[in-house]
Amino acid sequence: MWVKKEFTEIVKEENKKKIRTSLYAALISFLYNIVEIKFEYNSHTSGPSNTIWNEYFYQIPKILLISGLVFMIVYALYPNLKNLFQRRKPMICPECDKTKDDDGQLSCECGGVFYEIKNMKWVEED
Ligand SMILES: [Zn+2]
């Protein structure tokens, strides 16, 4: 049967997702910058002694700083970003297992109440 998750469980899951999303964003920013340096380097290489590794060596602190900033920004804005990208909110009525997308109507035909699925979990009845 469907039961409501503990509040602490919901907070913990939300936090995990927040950190994961921020990490992905930071990683993408990091890779993007690495690729960008390579292209920049290719477009104006001057001397033969100028190696791409030198370029990376000097740019890495900046790239790490930018990635860190991206992480913090995504982390701070996560609730807003989530609302922006995730319009659908799947709901379930634990009384009759009926599901639907959130339409503002919380009461179910069976007399039960709809909850967001992410706040519910399935447990075997004993
Ligand atoms: Zn119901």
Boltz pocket constraint, residues with backbone or C-beta under 6 A from the ligand:
constraints:
  - pocket:
      binder: B
      contacts: [[A, 93], [A, 94], [A, 95], [A, 96], [A, 97], [A, 98], [A, 108], [A, 109], [A, 110], [A, 111], [A, 112], [A, 113]]
      max_distance: 6.0
